[in-house]
Amino acid sequence: MSTLLIEGGLVVTMDAERREIADCDILLRDGVIEALGPGLGATPAAQGAERLNARGCVITPGLVNTHHHLFQTMTRAVAQDDLLFGWLKRLYPVWARMRPEHMESAATLGLAELALSGCTLSADHLYLYPDGVRLEDTIAAAQAVGIRFHPTRGSMSIGESAGGLPPDALVEREADILEDCIRVVDAFHDPAPGAMLRVGIAPCSPFSVSRELMRDAALLARDKGVMLHTHLAENAEDVAYSLANFGCRPGDYAEALGWTGPDVWHAHCVMLDDAEIDLFARSRTGVAHCPCSNCRLGSGIAPVRALRDAGVALGLGVDGSASNDSGHLLSEARQALLLQRVSLGADALTAREALEMATLGGAQVLGRPELGAIAPGLRADLAIWDVSGLGAAGAWDPVAALVLCGPFGVRDLIVEGRRVVRAGQLATLELPRAVERQNRLMRGLMA
């Protein structure tokens, strides 16, 4: 039986009352939060527990990343000045040369970066499969790093010759896509509460797959009881494509094909209008907000304030490391706050709302009610932030400091009761060797 007592931190619970409890202990047993409150160390339940001193620290739920393309960690700082469609056209030929070892290495480094910045659960959207690449290349990386993982079997089926955006060499036959979706769901998806691995189905976007594949993917996902994910309304080009090719806005297209509901989340949604926001709220459709990527590609400012006010499930995503170009959830929280304020005024979004989106909001988007908050009975996924150092020096509010000024590196990260990061160092793999391998593979792609 594994028992850990975390002692003396300022706990940001994200519970229904949004309590913040000073000098609070947290008792973890077998991957579950058993109790929290002051003075737990003196109780019989804590006898024999391993103890972790968190005095001078803020403890939050583990951060949740709702949208990523981990393979892009191999192609940072490429196509630096392009909008979305031009950026994709520049990078498709590079990605077509990636092999399973590139995918596994990129996923390992991307997930390590997330873990060191406080993330305990990450989604991933892998939508291209050149030369032997399979979804399990990224699953192996998540198991090595030790964080929860929600990979999605993405796909592209409409190449340039058929009016799509990707080159023909990167698209797949739709029958093959659906067959492999069945394979990976049957092999890897774990529906149990507390699961370390779940799998979703995720056609890449309305401009890279057919209407039929979108509909068939939705039917398959509901038959299998898994979630659906895609890109939607990312920028003005995306909306113009939908109007020209489908005769409707992206939200209407999604609804017509079964792509709304609590088992669906869409990435970006920068260009949703009021009617689409209302549709998502009524249908309980989730959104992954990716503010840094939206800035990098000049896509615009997502209507976060309107989405929150409407009650839409809203989490944060770092997006791919070729369009961000990093993987850091607190940076996304800060950028989300800044973008809403530059658009709507200094009171448009608070630091605590942004932190909620990075934790509880992300868990809600990914359908994980047992995650995203610190309360008895929930899973033991925690991030411990040392606010005694330079990053938060002079901060009057240590909770708001996490979003406004730092620290941006986690001191300790606990996933399912296990310590993945200890004293700021990844405990699960030899990071320098992984970085060296990544750079060697990257140089091969460049050549």
C-alpha positions as CSV (number, residue, x, y, z in Angstrom):
1,M,0.0,0.0,0.0
2,S,1.5,3.3,-1.1
3,T,0.9,6.3,1.2
4,L,2.2,9.9,0.8
5,L,1.6,12.8,3.2
6,I,2.2,16.3,1.7
7,E,2.6,18.7,4.5
8,G,2.0,22.4,4.9
9,G,1.2,23.9,1.5
10,L,-1.3,26.5,0.3
11,V,-3.8,24.2,-1.4
12,V,-5.8,25.5,-4.4
13,T,-8.6,22.9,-4.3
14,M,-10.7,23.9,-7.4
15,D,-13.6,22.3,-5.5
16,A,-17.2,23.5,-5.8
17,E,-16.4,26.4,-3.4
18,R,-13.0,27.1,-5.0
19,R,-11.4,26.9,-1.5
20,E,-7.8,27.9,-0.9
21,I,-6.5,26.3,2.3
22,A,-3.3,27.5,4.0
23,D,-1.0,25.3,6.0
24,C,-2.9,22.3,4.6
25,D,-1.8,18.6,4.5
26,I,-2.9,16.2,1.8
27,L,-2.9,12.4,2.4
28,L,-2.6,10.2,-0.6
29,R,-3.2,6.5,-0.6
30,D,-2.9,4.1,-3.5
31,G,-3.3,6.8,-6.1
32,V,-6.3,8.5,-4.5
33,I,-6.7,11.6,-2.3
34,E,-7.8,10.2,1.1
35,A,-8.0,13.4,3.1
36,L,-6.9,17.1,3.3
37,G,-6.7,19.6,6.0
38,P,-4.4,21.0,8.7
39,G,-2.6,18.6,11.1
40,L,-3.1,15.4,9.2
41,G,0.4,14.3,10.1
42,A,-0.7,13.7,13.7
43,T,-3.5,11.4,12.8
44,P,-3.4,7.6,12.9
45,A,-4.1,7.5,9.1
46,A,-0.8,9.1,8.4
47,Q,1.3,6.8,10.4
48,G,4.0,5.2,8.3
49,A,3.4,7.5,5.3
50,E,6.2,8.9,3.3
51,R,6.3,12.6,4.0
52,L,6.9,15.5,1.6
53,N,7.4,19.0,2.9
54,A,5.5,21.6,0.9
55,R,5.8,24.6,3.2
56,G,6.4,27.7,1.2
57,C,4.7,26.1,-1.8
58,V,1.4,26.4,-3.6
59,I,-0.3,23.1,-4.5
60,T,-2.7,22.9,-7.4
61,P,-4.4,20.1,-9.2
62,G,-2.2,18.8,-12.0
63,L,-2.5,20.8,-15.1
64,V,-4.4,19.4,-18.0
65,N,-3.4,19.9,-21.7
66,T,-6.4,19.4,-24.0
67,H,-4.7,19.8,-27.4
68,H,-1.3,18.9,-28.7
69,H,0.5,17.6,-31.7
70,L,3.5,16.0,-30.0
71,F,5.2,15.0,-33.2
72,Q,5.8,18.7,-34.0
73,T,8.3,18.9,-31.1
74,M,10.7,17.6,-33.8
75,T,10.1,20.7,-36.0
76,R,10.2,23.8,-33.8
77,A,11.0,27.2,-35.2
78,V,10.1,26.3,-38.8
79,A,7.8,28.3,-41.1
80,Q,8.1,31.2,-38.7
81,D,6.1,33.8,-40.6
82,D,3.2,32.0,-42.2
83,L,-0.5,31.9,-41.6
84,L,-2.2,28.5,-40.9
85,F,-2.6,27.2,-44.4
86,G,0.8,28.4,-45.7
87,W,2.4,27.1,-42.5
88,L,0.9,23.6,-43.1
89,K,2.1,23.6,-46.7
90,R,5.6,24.4,-45.6
91,L,5.7,21.6,-43.0
92,Y,3.8,18.8,-44.7
93,P,6.8,17.7,-46.7
94,V,9.0,17.7,-43.6
95,W,6.5,15.6,-41.6
96,A,6.2,13.2,-44.5
97,R,9.8,12.1,-43.8
98,M,9.2,11.3,-40.1
99,R,9.5,7.7,-39.0
100,P,8.4,5.9,-35.8
101,E,11.7,6.8,-34.0
102,H,11.0,10.5,-34.8
103,M,7.4,10.2,-33.4
104,E,8.5,8.5,-30.2
105,S,11.4,10.9,-29.5
106,A,9.2,14.0,-30.2
107,A,6.5,12.7,-28.0
108,T,8.9,11.9,-25.2
109,L,10.4,15.4,-25.2
110,G,7.0,17.0,-25.5
111,L,5.6,15.1,-22.6
112,A,8.7,15.7,-20.5
113,E,8.4,19.4,-21.1
114,L,4.8,19.3,-20.0
115,A,5.6,17.3,-16.9
116,L,8.3,19.7,-15.8
117,S,5.8,22.5,-16.2
118,G,3.1,20.9,-14.0
119,C,1.0,18.9,-16.4
120,T,-0.3,15.5,-15.3
121,L,-2.7,14.7,-18.2
122,S,-2.2,15.5,-21.9
123,A,-4.2,14.9,-24.9
124,D,-2.5,14.4,-28.3
125,H,-3.7,14.6,-31.9
126,L,-1.6,12.5,-34.3
127,Y,-3.1,12.8,-37.7
128,L,-0.4,11.6,-40.1
129,Y,1.2,8.2,-40.3
130,P,4.1,8.0,-42.8
131,D,6.1,4.8,-43.2
132,G,5.2,2.6,-40.4
133,V,4.2,5.2,-37.8
134,R,1.5,4.0,-35.4
135,L,-0.3,5.6,-32.5
136,E,1.5,3.4,-30.0
137,D,4.8,5.3,-30.8
138,T,3.4,8.1,-28.7
139,I,1.8,5.8,-26.1
140,A,5.2,4.3,-25.4
141,A,6.6,7.8,-24.8
142,A,3.8,8.6,-22.3
143,Q,4.4,5.4,-20.4
144,A,8.1,6.3,-20.1
145,V,7.5,9.8,-18.9
146,G,4.7,8.7,-16.5
147,I,1.9,11.1,-17.1
148,R,-1.7,10.4,-18.0
149,F,-2.3,10.3,-21.7
150,H,-5.3,10.8,-24.0
151,P,-4.0,10.2,-27.6
152,T,-6.4,10.5,-30.5
153,R,-6.2,8.5,-33.7
154,G,-6.2,11.4,-36.2
155,S,-6.4,11.2,-39.9
156,M,-6.3,13.0,-43.3
157,S,-8.1,11.5,-46.3
158,I,-8.5,14.4,-48.8
159,G,-5.2,15.2,-50.6
160,E,-4.3,18.1,-53.0
161,S,-5.5,16.2,-56.0
162,A,-9.0,16.0,-54.5
163,G,-9.1,19.6,-53.4
164,G,-7.7,19.2,-49.9
165,L,-4.7,20.9,-48.3
166,P,-2.3,18.0,-47.5
167,P,-0.2,16.3,-50.2
168,D,-1.5,13.1,-51.5
169,A,1.4,11.1,-50.0
170,L,0.1,12.0,-46.4
171,V,-3.5,10.9,-46.8
172,E,-5.0,7.5,-46.1
173,R,-7.9,5.4,-47.4
174,E,-10.9,6.1,-45.3
175,A,-11.6,2.4,-44.8
176,D,-8.1,1.9,-43.5
177,I,-8.5,4.9,-41.1
178,L,-11.6,3.5,-39.6
179,E,-10.1,0.0,-39.3
180,D,-7.1,1.4,-37.4
181,C,-9.3,3.4,-35.2
182,I,-11.0,0.2,-34.1
183,R,-7.7,-1.4,-33.6
184,V,-6.2,1.2,-31.3
185,V,-9.4,1.7,-29.3
186,D,-9.7,-2.0,-28.7
187,A,-6.1,-2.4,-27.8
188,F,-5.5,0.7,-25.6
189,H,-8.6,2.5,-24.4
190,D,-9.3,2.2,-20.7
191,P,-12.7,3.6,-19.7
192,A,-12.2,3.0,-16.0
193,P,-12.1,6.0,-13.6
194,G,-8.4,6.8,-12.9
195,A,-7.3,5.4,-16.2
196,M,-3.8,6.3,-17.2
197,L,-4.6,5.9,-20.9
198,R,-7.7,6.7,-23.0
199,V,-8.0,6.9,-26.7
200,G,-10.1,9.2,-28.9
201,I,-11.0,9.4,-32.6
202,A,-9.9,12.6,-34.4
203,P,-10.2,13.3,-38.1
204,C,-7.8,16.2,-38.6
205,S,-10.1,19.0,-39.8
206,P,-13.0,19.7,-42.1
207,F,-10.5,20.7,-44.9
208,S,-8.5,17.4,-44.8
209,V,-11.2,14.7,-44.5
210,S,-14.5,14.0,-46.2
211,R,-18.0,14.6,-44.9
212,E,-18.5,10.9,-44.9
213,L,-15.4,10.2,-42.7
214,M,-16.5,12.9,-40.2
215,R,-19.9,11.2,-39.9
216,D,-18.5,7.7,-39.8
217,A,-16.0,8.7,-37.2
218,A,-18.7,10.0,-35.0
219,L,-20.8,6.9,-35.3
220,L,-17.8,4.7,-34.5
221,A,-16.8,6.7,-31.5
222,R,-20.2,6.4,-30.0
223,D,-20.4,2.7,-30.7
224,K,-17.0,2.4,-28.9
225,G,-17.8,4.9,-26.1
226,V,-14.8,7.1,-26.8
227,M,-14.5,10.9,-27.3
228,L,-14.2,12.8,-30.6
229,H,-11.8,15.6,-31.4
230,T,-10.9,17.9,-34.4
231,H,-9.9,21.4,-35.3
232,L,-12.7,23.9,-35.9
233,A,-13.0,27.6,-36.8
234,E,-9.3,28.2,-36.2
235,N,-9.0,31.3,-38.4
236,A,-10.7,33.3,-41.1
237,E,-9.4,31.0,-43.8
238,D,-11.0,28.0,-42.0
239,V,-14.4,29.7,-41.9
240,A,-14.1,30.8,-45.5
241,Y,-13.4,27.2,-46.6
242,S,-16.4,26.0,-44.7
243,L,-18.7,28.6,-46.3
244,A,-17.3,27.9,-49.8
245,N,-17.3,24.1,-49.6
246,F,-20.1,23.2,-47.2
247,G,-22.4,26.3,-47.5
248,C,-22.5,26.8,-43.8
249,R,-20.4,27.9,-40.8
250,P,-18.1,25.5,-39.0
251,G,-20.5,25.0,-36.0
252,D,-23.4,24.2,-38.3
253,Y,-21.3,21.7,-40.2
254,A,-20.2,20.0,-36.9
255,E,-23.7,19.8,-35.7
256,A,-25.0,18.3,-38.9
257,L,-22.5,15.5,-38.8
258,G,-22.9,14.5,-35.1
259,W,-19.9,16.5,-33.9
260,T,-21.5,18.2,-30.9
261,G,-22.1,16.8,-27.4
262,P,-20.3,16.1,-24.1
263,D,-18.2,13.5,-25.8
264,V,-16.8,16.0,-28.3
265,W,-14.2,18.7,-28.0
266,H,-12.9,21.1,-30.7
267,A,-9.5,22.8,-30.8
268,H,-9.2,26.6,-31.3
269,C,-12.7,27.8,-32.1
270,V,-11.3,31.3,-32.5
271,M,-14.0,32.3,-35.0
272,L,-17.1,31.0,-33.3
273,D,-20.0,33.4,-33.6
274,D,-22.7,33.9,-30.9
275,A,-25.0,31.3,-32.4
276,E,-22.2,28.7,-32.4
277,I,-21.3,29.5,-28.8
278,D,-24.9,29.0,-27.8
279,L,-24.9,25.7,-29.7
280,F,-21.8,24.5,-27.8
281,A,-23.3,25.5,-24.5
282,R,-26.6,23.8,-25.1
283,S,-25.0,20.6,-26.4
284,R,-22.2,20.6,-23.8
285,T,-19.5,20.5,-26.5
286,G,-16.0,21.3,-25.2
287,V,-13.3,23.7,-26.5
288,A,-9.5,23.5,-26.3
289,H,-8.3,27.1,-26.2
290,C,-4.7,27.5,-27.6
291,P,-3.8,31.2,-27.2
292,C,0.0,31.0,-27.9
293,S,-0.5,29.1,-31.1
294,N,-3.3,31.4,-32.1
295,C,-0.9,34.4,-31.7
296,R,2.0,32.6,-33.4
297,L,-0.1,31.9,-36.5
298,G,-2.0,35.2,-36.4
299,S,-5.3,33.4,-36.1
300,G,-7.0,35.8,-33.8
301,I,-8.4,36.0,-30.3
302,A,-10.8,33.3,-29.3
303,P,-14.1,34.5,-27.5
304,V,-13.0,33.0,-24.1
305,R,-15.1,35.4,-22.0
306,A,-18.2,34.7,-24.1
307,L,-17.6,30.9,-23.9
308,R,-17.2,31.0,-20.1
309,D,-20.2,33.2,-19.6
310,A,-22.3,30.8,-21.7
311,G,-21.1,27.8,-19.7
312,V,-19.1,26.1,-22.4
313,A,-16.6,23.5,-21.1
314,L,-13.3,25.2,-21.8
315,G,-9.7,24.0,-21.3
316,L,-6.3,25.1,-22.4
317,G,-4.0,23.5,-25.0
318,V,-0.5,24.2,-26.0
319,D,-1.1,23.0,-29.6
320,G,1.9,21.7,-31.6
321,S,5.4,22.7,-30.8
322,A,5.8,23.8,-34.5
323,S,3.2,26.5,-33.9
324,N,3.8,27.6,-30.3
325,D,6.8,26.7,-30.1
326,S,6.8,25.4,-26.5
327,G,4.7,23.2,-24.4
328,H,3.9,25.0,-21.1
329,L,0.4,25.2,-19.7
330,L,0.9,28.1,-17.3
331,S,2.2,30.2,-20.3
332,E,-1.1,29.4,-22.0
333,A,-3.0,30.5,-18.9
334,R,-1.1,33.8,-18.8
335,Q,-1.5,34.3,-22.6
336,A,-5.2,33.6,-22.3
337,L,-5.6,36.2,-19.6
338,L,-3.6,38.8,-21.6
339,L,-5.5,38.3,-24.9
340,Q,-8.9,38.7,-23.2
341,R,-7.7,41.8,-21.5
342,V,-6.2,43.4,-24.6
343,S,-9.5,42.7,-26.4
344,L,-12.1,43.4,-23.7
345,G,-10.4,45.3,-20.9
346,A,-8.3,44.7,-17.8
347,D,-11.2,43.0,-15.9
348,A,-12.0,40.6,-18.7
349,L,-10.4,37.5,-17.2
350,T,-8.9,36.9,-13.7
351,A,-5.8,34.9,-12.9
352,R,-7.8,32.4,-11.0
353,E,-10.2,31.9,-13.9
354,A,-7.2,31.2,-16.2
355,L,-5.8,28.7,-13.6
356,E,-9.2,27.0,-13.5
357,M,-9.1,26.6,-17.2
358,A,-5.7,24.9,-16.9
359,T,-6.9,22.4,-14.3
360,L,-10.6,21.8,-13.7
361,G,-11.6,23.1,-17.1
362,G,-9.3,20.8,-18.9
363,A,-10.5,17.8,-16.9
364,Q,-14.1,18.6,-17.7
365,V,-13.3,18.9,-21.4
366,L,-11.7,15.5,-21.5
367,G,-14.5,13.9,-19.6
368,R,-12.5,13.2,-16.4
369,P,-14.6,14.1,-13.3
370,E,-12.2,12.3,-11.1
371,L,-9.4,14.8,-12.0
372,G,-8.9,18.6,-12.0
373,A,-9.6,19.3,-8.3
374,I,-8.2,18.4,-4.9
375,A,-10.8,16.7,-2.8
376,P,-11.2,13.3,-1.0
377,G,-12.0,10.5,-3.4
378,L,-10.4,12.2,-6.5
379,R,-7.3,10.9,-8.1
380,A,-3.9,11.9,-6.7
381,D,-2.7,14.2,-9.5
382,L,-1.0,17.3,-7.9
383,A,1.5,20.0,-8.9
384,I,3.7,21.6,-6.1
385,W,5.0,25.0,-6.9
386,D,7.8,26.6,-4.9
387,V,6.9,30.3,-4.6
388,S,9.8,31.2,-2.3
389,G,12.2,31.9,-5.2
390,L,12.9,34.6,-7.8
391,G,9.8,34.1,-10.0
392,A,7.4,35.0,-7.2
393,A,9.6,37.3,-5.2
394,G,7.5,40.3,-4.1
395,A,4.2,38.6,-5.1
396,W,1.4,39.6,-2.7
397,D,-0.8,36.8,-4.0
398,P,1.0,33.5,-4.5
399,V,-1.9,31.9,-6.3
400,A,-2.2,34.7,-8.9
401,A,1.6,34.7,-9.2
402,L,1.4,31.3,-10.8
403,V,-0.3,32.9,-13.8
404,L,1.1,36.4,-13.7
405,C,4.8,36.0,-12.9
406,G,5.8,32.4,-12.0
407,P,7.4,30.2,-11.0
408,F,6.9,28.4,-14.3
409,G,8.7,25.2,-13.4
410,V,7.1,22.7,-11.0
411,R,9.0,21.6,-7.9
412,D,7.3,18.2,-7.6
413,L,4.7,16.5,-9.8
414,I,2.6,13.6,-8.6
415,V,0.5,11.5,-10.9
416,E,-1.7,8.7,-9.5
417,G,0.2,9.1,-6.3
418,R,3.6,8.6,-7.9
419,R,6.3,11.3,-8.0
420,V,7.1,12.0,-11.7
421,V,9.1,15.2,-10.9
422,R,11.3,15.5,-7.8
423,A,12.9,18.8,-6.8
424,G,12.5,20.2,-10.3
425,Q,14.0,17.1,-12.0
426,L,12.2,14.5,-14.1
427,A,12.4,11.3,-12.1
428,T,11.3,8.8,-14.8
429,L,13.9,9.1,-17.6
430,E,17.4,10.4,-18.4
431,L,16.5,13.7,-20.0
432,P,19.9,14.8,-21.3
433,R,20.2,11.6,-23.3
434,A,16.7,12.0,-24.7
435,V,17.5,15.6,-25.7
436,E,20.7,14.5,-27.5
437,R,18.8,11.8,-29.4
438,Q,16.1,14.3,-30.4
439,N,18.6,16.7,-31.8
440,R,20.4,14.0,-33.7
441,L,17.1,12.9,-35.3
442,M,16.2,16.5,-36.1
443,R,19.5,17.1,-37.9
444,G,18.7,14.1,-40.0
445,L,15.4,15.6,-41.0
446,M,17.0,18.9,-41.9
447,A,19.5,17.1,-44.1
